[in-house]
């Protein structure tokens, strides 16, 4: 075949330049190992799979697996490390420009992107999330904390930072399956409202609210954050894993909406993933394209300084910034391990293609956080449009009372 010589040349080049725990098996039975003790085997099924190795990137290699032109056997984490090594063998920048347009993100575009990601099926997410269905990074007090414990600790950590008190009004923007509003209402006695664009999450969260008997002080609304009515309505607001979906050009609109809805001196906590690139560029090597194309359509990650700047522009004074990158790496490792134990069930709850996408996505994100390509921060601010002090204590000891 005309493409066999280019493939042989590509494999020879990779063999010379790559050390990775990977063995590649061709359809004719030939094998090429990139380590003396490979822990993952990649089986190529023909020309389409071979093409990925002739122009390796995290996107092309992922697509060969997603489209069924290659199979993985063994440690998926090792496969991710090997894919990075193959991609780096062809020099390219680690970060790439977003290619932004001049248009702000529309409500319909946001709704479509959210439903693409979150409306796979509740059963699918339940295979690898904790019982509360918390789809954001946990908070680990100890290295051996179980996932369920870490997620409950995260919910309480957010509520403690916001100093939630009985009778206060609380809004969770992008509330997921409702774990935070349920915890805030049940444990801290607030009147909690969550908003989401996912019909599955909306239905699931309200079912849990009814089961807990909390309809009098807890609800989840199917709504775009920009359409949330009122001004100065909420004592406290949280947004967890939401602003990654907003888009860089929409950040002023997003934080302006928070300022509008928040009472003067009210507290706001933004918990979100950030890029490690100070110029707000997406992760390169094909990783950014993979996530945008298959997992989070139109998602964009700002750097921490961009988030702090945009909050400050809206008179949201910053009181505390906490990096949780290590916590998310651990969370994703536990999610990926759960997923690996339930791969067949994941296929049954979705389809073969979707299950393969998510297998790579979870393991790949764990690696990205471990490597520091991306990070995650909790940023606590208050609405300060008038002169004067907040009611916050002079030190931050109250955030960690009982945790040490």
C-alpha positions as MATLAB code, in Angstrom:
seq = 'XXXXXXXXXXXXXXXXXXXXXXXXXXXXXXXXXXXXXXXXXXXXXXXXXXXXXXXXXXXXXXXXXXXXXXXXXXXXXXXXXXXXXXXXXXXXXXXXXXXXXXXXXXXXXXXXXXXXXXXXXXXXXXXXXXXXXXXXXXXXXXXXXXXXXXXXXXXXXXXXXXXXXXXXXXXXXXXXXXXXXXXXXXXXXXXXXXXXXXXXXXXXXXXXXXXXXXXXXXXXXXXXXXXXXXXXXXXXXXXXXXXXXXXXXXXXXXXXXXXXXXXXXXXXXXXXXXXXXXXXXXXXXXXXXXXXXXXXXXXXXXXXXXXXXXXXXXXXXXXXXXXXXXXXXXXXXXXXXXXXXXXXXXXXXXXXXXXXXXXXXXXXXXXXXXXXXXXXXXXXXXXXXXXXXXXXXXXXXXXXXXXX';
ca = [
       0.000    0.000    0.000;
       1.195    3.515   -0.830;
       0.811    4.673    2.780;
       2.785    1.821    4.408;
       6.205    3.402    3.800;
       5.190    6.772    5.350;
       3.803    4.841    8.326;
       7.040    2.894    8.725;
       8.979    6.162    8.562;
       6.693    7.738   11.170;
       7.058    4.767   13.513;
      10.834    4.825   13.111;
      10.911    8.531   13.937;
       8.695    8.040   16.985;
      10.763    5.056   18.138;
      13.883    7.230   17.962;
      12.377   10.212   19.828;
       9.760    8.821   22.207;
       9.962    6.933   25.471;
       6.466    5.978   26.650;
       4.745    2.968   28.317;
       3.014    2.078   25.037;
       3.057   -0.823   22.582;
       1.566   -0.286   19.116;
       0.266   -3.387   17.318;
      -0.413   -3.069   13.583;
      -3.189   -4.924   11.760;
      -0.610   -7.215   10.134;
       0.687   -8.374   13.515;
       3.830   -6.224   13.693;
       4.553   -4.591   17.035;
       6.502   -1.501   18.058;
       7.182   -0.910   21.758;
       8.219    2.458   23.142;
       9.213    1.048   26.522;
      10.690   -2.173   27.868;
       7.596   -2.582   30.068;
       4.574   -1.087   28.247;
       1.394   -0.898   30.321;
      -0.972   -0.107   27.450;
      -1.430   -1.633   24.020;
      -2.800    0.366   21.081;
      -4.149   -1.821   18.268;
      -4.442   -0.088   14.901;
      -7.133   -1.444   12.608;
      -6.081    0.030    9.281;
      -5.266    3.152    7.298;
      -7.343    5.605    9.386;
      -5.647    4.533   12.574;
      -2.249    4.659   10.890;
      -2.903    8.217    9.694;
      -3.140    9.402   13.308;
       0.402    8.196   14.004;
       1.718    9.922   10.895;
       0.465   13.304   12.217;
       0.172   12.704   15.947;
      -1.607   15.173   18.205;
      -3.863   14.664   21.195;
      -6.792   15.323   18.848;
      -5.864   12.975   15.981;
      -4.898   10.159   18.334;
      -8.107   10.588   20.329;
     -10.206   10.588   17.162;
      -8.646    7.329   15.980;
      -9.861    5.716   19.214;
     -13.249    7.478   19.283;
     -14.018    6.478   15.688;
     -13.045    2.850   16.279;
      -9.893    2.872   14.150;
      -7.799    1.960   17.186;
      -8.421    0.070   20.415;
      -6.822    0.560   23.837;
      -5.946   -2.275   26.169;
      -4.556   -1.545   29.624;
      -3.933    1.623   31.600;
      -5.767    4.590   30.028;
      -3.561    6.983   32.007;
      -0.509    5.468   30.335;
      -2.231    5.916   26.986;
      -2.636    9.642   27.713;
       1.048    9.982   28.661;
       2.022    8.152   25.503;
      -0.218   10.356   23.361;
       1.442   13.454   24.810;
       4.897   12.029   24.051;
       3.862   11.258   20.449;
       2.388   14.758   20.044;
       5.517   16.442   21.383;
       7.657   14.485   18.915;
       6.178   16.813   16.290;
       7.044   20.294   17.616;
       4.056   22.576   18.223;
       3.192   25.190   20.872;
       1.698   24.026   24.155;
      -0.841   26.876   24.111;
      -2.839   28.197   21.171;
      -5.040   31.213   20.493;
      -8.783   30.811   21.020;
      -9.684   32.230   17.622;
     -12.374   34.406   19.174;
     -15.012   36.154   17.108;
     -16.386   39.625   17.775;
     -19.787   38.217   18.734;
     -21.000   37.721   22.283;
     -22.311   34.281   23.163;
     -26.071   33.964   22.563;
     -28.522   32.272   24.932;
     -29.383   29.610   22.348;
     -25.699   28.800   21.763;
     -25.074   28.465   25.497;
     -28.160   26.289   25.929;
     -27.088   23.985   23.092;
     -23.537   23.658   24.477;
     -24.748   22.870   28.000;
     -27.215   20.256   26.828;
     -24.562   18.647   24.639;
     -22.417   18.090   27.714;
     -24.845   17.481   30.569;
     -27.834   15.790   28.999;
     -26.136   12.483   28.189;
     -28.128   10.687   30.898;
     -28.280   10.849   34.675;
     -27.480    7.131   34.784;
     -24.263    7.752   32.845;
     -22.969   10.358   35.309;
     -24.062    8.276   38.301;
     -21.624    5.543   37.237;
     -18.599    7.619   38.252;
     -19.753   10.588   40.352;
     -20.408   10.421   44.102;
     -23.957    9.695   45.368;
     -24.757   13.440   45.576;
     -23.862   13.797   41.871;
     -21.376   16.622   42.509;
     -19.681   17.375   39.192;
     -16.873   19.678   40.328;
     -13.634   19.193   42.202;
     -13.723   17.793   45.725;
     -11.964   19.240   48.755;
      -9.512   16.810   50.320;
      -8.419   17.324   53.902;
      -6.333   14.138   53.731;
      -4.782   12.227   50.853;
      -6.896    9.151   51.545;
     -10.272   10.915   51.712;
     -12.945    9.042   49.770;
     -14.651   10.843   46.894;
     -17.980   11.145   48.722;
     -16.297   12.685   51.780;
     -14.267   15.105   49.656;
     -17.364   16.316   47.834;
     -19.310   16.905   51.048;
     -16.282   18.761   52.448;
     -16.263   20.925   49.311;
     -19.938   21.825   49.725;
     -19.369   22.787   53.354;
     -16.181   24.670   52.465;
     -18.158   26.839   50.026;
     -20.958   27.404   52.534;
     -18.406   28.345   55.210;
     -16.649   30.826   52.929;
     -19.996   32.419   52.110;
     -20.887   32.541   55.831;
     -24.377   31.246   55.090;
     -26.879   32.019   57.848;
     -30.486   30.829   58.402;
     -33.022   32.910   56.539;
     -30.593   34.332   53.963;
     -31.314   34.160   50.247;
     -28.771   32.130   48.278;
     -28.342   31.647   44.509;
     -26.278   28.904   42.855;
     -25.550   29.800   39.205;
     -25.120   26.600   37.197;
     -26.299   24.364   40.022;
     -25.771   20.976   38.397;
     -27.831   18.218   40.010;
     -28.594   20.424   43.004;
     -26.167   19.175   45.654;
     -25.074   22.631   46.831;
     -28.547   24.180   47.106;
     -29.772   21.071   48.944;
     -26.891   21.223   51.404;
     -27.238   24.978   51.874;
     -30.964   24.733   52.595;
     -30.844   21.628   54.777;
     -27.682   22.278   56.825;
     -27.471   26.095   56.831;
     -31.154   27.067   56.719;
     -31.007   29.435   53.744;
     -33.655   29.983   51.095;
     -31.776   28.481   48.145;
     -32.343   28.821   44.405;
     -30.373   27.018   41.714;
     -30.400   27.707   37.985;
     -29.350   25.401   35.154;
     -29.777   25.082   31.390;
     -29.827   21.268   31.546;
     -33.285   19.718   31.472;
     -31.933   16.508   32.987;
     -30.348   18.355   35.897;
     -33.457   20.479   36.437;
     -35.692   17.431   36.615;
     -33.291   15.408   38.804;
     -32.587   18.237   41.281;
     -36.232   19.078   41.890;
     -37.027   15.409   42.392;
     -34.371   15.278   45.124;
     -35.664   18.506   46.669;
     -39.152   17.012   46.914;
     -37.776   13.782   48.360;
     -35.951   15.776   51.046;
     -39.089   17.768   51.873;
     -37.336   21.083   51.184;
     -39.720   22.637   48.643;
     -40.453   25.499   51.040;
     -36.873   26.797   50.940;
     -35.150   25.188   47.965;
     -35.827   25.140   44.214;
     -34.016   24.699   40.890;
     -35.098   26.730   37.861;
     -34.453   26.004   34.171;
     -33.059   29.397   33.231;
     -30.179   31.301   31.632;
     -28.233   33.250   34.252;
     -28.761   36.457   32.254;
     -32.534   36.071   32.574;
     -32.565   35.798   36.356;
     -34.822   38.687   37.449;
     -34.337   41.337   40.088;
     -31.691   43.599   41.575;
     -30.120   43.187   44.984;
     -32.146   40.004   45.507;
     -29.610   37.615   47.070;
     -27.527   37.800   50.228;
     -25.039   35.266   48.874;
     -24.254   33.837   45.425;
     -22.068   30.915   44.329;
     -21.059   29.743   40.889;
     -19.324   26.365   40.747;
     -17.929   25.037   37.470;
     -19.997   27.517   35.481;
     -17.818   30.335   34.184;
     -15.839   27.923   32.003;
     -18.958   27.908   29.781;
     -19.402   31.687   29.691;
     -16.746   32.629   27.116;
     -14.042   35.256   27.505;
     -16.036   38.003   25.808;
     -19.045   37.296   28.013;
     -17.195   37.566   31.320;
     -18.204   41.234   31.809;
     -21.866   40.267   31.256;
     -21.525   37.322   33.631;
     -19.969   39.245   36.515;
     -22.271   42.226   35.896;
     -25.222   39.865   36.333;
     -23.757   38.676   39.643;
     -23.328   42.285   40.796;
     -26.910   43.130   39.791;
     -28.411   40.193   41.672;
     -26.272   40.537   44.795;
     -27.184   42.766   47.735;
     -24.718   45.478   48.742;
     -21.905   43.890   50.824;
     -23.215   40.464   49.814;
     -20.679   37.681   49.238;
     -19.986   35.888   45.946;
     -17.826   32.807   45.427;
     -16.645   31.875   41.942;
     -15.260   28.341   41.674;
     -13.914   27.739   38.181;
     -11.272   26.193   35.955;
      -8.598   28.510   34.551;
      -5.875   28.219   31.961;
      -2.283   28.382   33.155;
      -1.417   30.591   30.201;
      -1.300   34.266   31.191;
      -2.536   35.303   27.741;
      -5.725   33.236   28.115;
      -4.768   30.833   25.335;
      -6.203   27.332   25.130;
      -4.123   24.224   25.831;
      -2.381   23.098   22.654;
      -1.041   19.736   21.378;
      -4.604   19.109   20.127;
      -6.075   18.930   23.652;
      -8.077   22.136   23.344;
      -9.548   21.087   19.992;
     -10.553   17.689   21.403;
     -12.432   19.230   24.331;
     -14.101   21.870   22.180;
     -15.167   19.408   19.508;
     -16.322   16.494   21.625;
     -16.917   17.541   25.248;
     -17.368   21.265   25.983;
     -18.420   23.035   22.769;
     -17.419   26.714   22.834;
     -15.805   26.483   26.259;
     -13.032   29.010   27.006;
     -10.767   29.224   30.033;
      -9.540   32.582   31.338;
      -6.373   32.957   33.376;
      -6.845   33.803   37.055;
      -5.800   37.414   36.483;
      -8.574   37.814   33.876;
     -11.187   36.557   36.334;
      -9.944   38.851   39.107;
      -9.854   41.810   36.699;
     -13.389   41.244   35.434;
     -14.747   40.803   38.972;
     -13.042   44.002   40.078;
     -14.467   45.871   37.081;
     -17.929   45.060   38.454;
     -17.173   46.358   41.969;
     -16.741   42.851   43.351;
     -13.952   43.314   45.875;
     -11.659   40.281   46.185;
     -11.168   38.908   49.706;
      -9.730   35.453   49.159;
      -8.212   33.357   46.355;
      -7.578   29.639   46.854;
      -5.964   27.286   44.341;
      -7.513   23.799   44.222;
      -5.503   22.349   41.321;
      -4.200   19.410   43.370;
      -7.731   18.728   44.617;
      -9.091   18.527   41.070;
      -6.296   16.235   39.925;
      -7.236   13.866   42.764;
     -10.957   14.176   42.015;
     -10.458   13.377   38.339;
      -8.259   10.408   39.160;
     -11.075    8.998   41.315;
     -13.684    9.741   38.630;
     -11.520    8.067   35.995;
     -10.967    5.027   38.224;
     -14.724    4.734   38.790;
     -15.283    5.039   35.055;
     -12.739    2.316   34.273;
     -14.634   -0.047   36.563;
     -17.855    0.730   34.702;
     -16.862    1.066   31.039;
     -19.390   -1.512   29.821;
     -22.174    0.147   31.823;
     -21.131    3.518   30.387;
     -21.612    2.143   26.871;
     -25.049    0.828   27.854;
     -26.009    4.222   29.361;
     -24.903    6.135   26.249;
     -23.236    4.508   23.227;
     -19.805    3.216   22.244;
     -18.625    6.522   20.807;
     -19.751    8.655   23.763;
     -18.273    6.170   26.223;
     -14.905    6.345   24.467;
     -14.943   10.150   24.440;
     -15.557   10.322   28.165;
     -12.987    7.644   28.953;
     -10.305    9.789   27.320;
     -11.710   13.037   28.682;
     -11.627   12.043   32.369;
      -8.165   10.491   32.219;
      -6.874   13.337   30.074;
      -8.182   16.032   32.406;
      -6.619   14.294   35.406;
      -3.305   14.439   33.557;
      -3.792   18.080   32.512;
      -4.367   19.194   36.115;
      -1.478   17.066   37.341;
       0.832   18.668   34.765;
      -0.389   22.200   35.524;
      -1.711   22.898   32.027;
      -4.912   24.080   33.694;
      -5.841   25.004   37.248;
      -8.887   25.867   39.334;
      -9.525   28.640   41.840;
     -12.123   29.668   44.354;
     -12.334   33.475   44.366;
     -14.371   35.089   47.136;
     -15.610   38.640   46.662;
     -18.230   41.053   47.955;
     -20.348   43.691   46.239;
     -18.777   47.048   47.096;
     -20.484   49.840   45.181;
     -20.622   52.171   48.213;
     -17.897   53.284   50.652;
     -17.503   51.297   53.833;
     -16.413   47.965   55.252;
     -17.837   44.502   54.856;
     -18.960   42.512   57.861;
     -16.173   39.985   57.310;
     -13.837   39.258   60.245;
     -10.379   40.811   60.084;
      -8.657   37.431   59.552;
      -9.581   34.361   57.514;
      -9.526   31.903   60.411;
     -13.306   31.462   60.168;
     -12.964   29.737   56.789;
     -11.078   26.806   58.271;
     -12.511   26.476   61.751;
     -12.582   22.790   62.626;
     -10.669   21.698   59.506;
      -7.135   21.489   60.913;
];
